[in-house]
Amino acid sequence: AAKILELIPFDKLVMGGTQATLVSFLSGLLNWTIAKISPPWIKPDRRDRSATELHEWTHQLGRALGIVAGYLPQQVTTAAFLDPIFSLEEELSWSLLHPFVDAYICAHIYDAENIPAEAPALLERCLERVLLASSLDPSTYHAGELYNYNLPGLADALLFVSVERAD
């Protein structure tokens, strides 16, 4: 599935006059995904076990959103992608935010000829959300422990240490 992302010319789609259509399509996929992993009838702090069945899907969608975000104005990225992701319960939010941030940094910072001017502000918004994580609350029992599957990787990405071997 990761190889499919490499075949989609997101930059050409955004710059070619189809930005609104692409954002609408991806936003629809994100909204569908959120409805599947966090159904509105599930009580807060309860988990729908079927959400784990979409692990690969959420990862690839997060990567696609991160790649596209580098070609969009920050206001569009925030409204269409980040605000819905930030509205999720922590673990579900991290499952989309980790691949989003990782793909954004790899595509638009590490591998970029020109870093988008909005990159620091966008990454700062993501960092602010991570800093609100309950595991970073000093009054909790396991304060400072990054226990979630995606949270440690998200921290690595935001610290620019997520690429171990750049072959």
C-alpha positions in Angstrom: 0.0 0.0 0.0 2.9 2.4 0.7 4.1 2.1 -2.9 0.7 3.3 -4.2 1.3 6.6 -2.4 4.5 7.1 -4.4 2.5 6.7 -7.7 0.0 9.5 -6.9 1.3 12.9 -8.1 -0.2 14.9 -5.2 1.8 18.0 -6.1 0.5 18.0 -9.6 -3.1 17.4 -8.5 -2.9 20.3 -6.0 -1.2 22.7 -8.4 -3.2 21.5 -11.4 -6.4 23.2 -10.4 -7.9 20.2 -8.6 -7.0 21.3 -5.1 -10.5 21.8 -3.9 -11.6 18.4 -5.3 -8.6 16.6 -3.8 -9.1 18.2 -0.4 -12.8 17.4 -0.4 -12.1 13.8 -1.4 -9.4 13.3 1.3 -11.5 15.1 3.9 -14.4 12.7 3.1 -12.0 9.7 3.5 -10.9 11.2 6.8 -14.4 11.7 8.0 -15.4 8.2 7.0 -12.3 6.8 8.8 -13.1 8.8 12.0 -16.7 7.5 11.9 -15.4 3.9 11.6 -12.7 4.1 14.3 -14.7 6.3 16.7 -18.4 5.8 16.1 -20.6 8.4 17.7 -22.5 5.8 19.7 -19.4 4.6 21.5 -19.1 6.2 24.9 -15.9 8.2 25.7 -13.0 6.1 26.9 -14.7 3.0 25.5 -13.0 1.2 22.6 -14.7 -0.2 19.5 -12.6 -3.3 18.8 -13.1 -3.1 15.1 -11.0 0.1 15.0 -7.9 -2.0 15.1 -8.9 -3.7 11.8 -8.3 -0.4 10.0 -4.7 0.0 11.3 -3.1 -0.1 7.9 -5.8 2.1 6.3 -5.4 4.8 9.0 -1.6 4.7 8.7 -1.7 5.1 4.9 -4.4 7.8 5.0 -2.4 9.7 7.6 0.7 9.5 5.3 -1.4 10.7 2.3 -2.7 13.7 4.3 0.8 14.5 5.5 2.1 14.5 1.9 -0.7 16.6 0.6 -0.5 19.1 3.5 2.8 20.4 2.2 1.1 21.7 -0.9 -1.8 23.3 0.8 -2.2 26.6 2.8 -2.0 25.9 6.5 -5.6 27.1 7.1 -6.9 24.5 4.6 -4.8 21.7 6.2 -5.9 22.7 9.7 -9.6 22.9 8.9 -9.8 19.8 6.6 -7.3 17.5 8.3 -5.8 18.5 11.6 -9.0 19.8 13.4 -10.8 16.5 12.8 -7.7 14.5 13.9 -7.2 16.6 17.0 -10.9 16.1 18.0 -10.3 12.3 18.4 -9.5 10.6 21.7 -5.7 10.5 22.2 -4.9 7.0 21.0 -7.0 7.3 17.9 -5.6 10.8 17.2 -2.1 9.5 17.4 -2.9 6.7 14.9 -3.5 9.3 12.2 -1.2 12.1 13.5 1.9 10.0 13.7 1.9 9.0 10.0 0.8 12.5 9.0 3.7 14.2 10.8 6.2 11.6 9.7 5.2 11.8 6.0 5.1 15.6 6.2 8.6 15.9 7.6 10.1 13.3 5.3 8.5 14.8 2.1 8.6 18.5 2.9 11.6 18.9 5.1 14.1 16.1 4.8 13.6 15.6 1.0 12.5 19.1 0.0 14.5 21.5 -2.1 12.5 24.3 -0.5 10.8 23.9 2.9 7.3 25.3 3.0 7.2 28.6 4.9 4.3 27.3 6.9 6.1 24.2 8.0 7.2 25.4 11.5 3.7 26.7 12.3 2.0 23.5 11.2 4.4 21.3 13.1 4.0 23.5 16.2 0.3 22.9 16.1 0.9 19.2 16.0 3.4 19.5 18.8 1.0 21.5 20.9 -1.6 18.7 20.6 1.0 16.1 21.6 2.0 18.1 24.6 -1.6 17.9 25.8 -1.3 14.1 26.0 -2.5 12.7 29.3 0.8 10.7 29.6 2.7 14.0 29.8 0.5 15.2 32.7 2.9 15.3 35.7 0.0 14.5 38.1 -0.7 11.1 36.5 0.7 7.8 37.8 2.8 7.1 34.7 3.8 10.7 34.0 6.2 11.0 31.1 5.9 7.5 29.8 5.0 7.3 26.1 3.1 4.1 26.3 1.0 4.2 23.1 2.0 2.4 19.9 2.0 5.7 17.9 3.0 8.3 20.5 6.7 7.3 20.7 7.1 7.4 16.9 5.2 10.8 16.8 7.7 12.1 19.4 10.6 10.8 17.3 9.2 12.5 14.2 8.7 15.9 16.0 12.3 15.6 17.3 13.5 14.9 13.7 15.0 11.5 14.7 12.4 9.3 13.0 14.6 8.1 10.1 17.0 5.5 11.4 18.6 4.5 8.1 18.2 6.7 5.0 19.3 4.3 2.3 
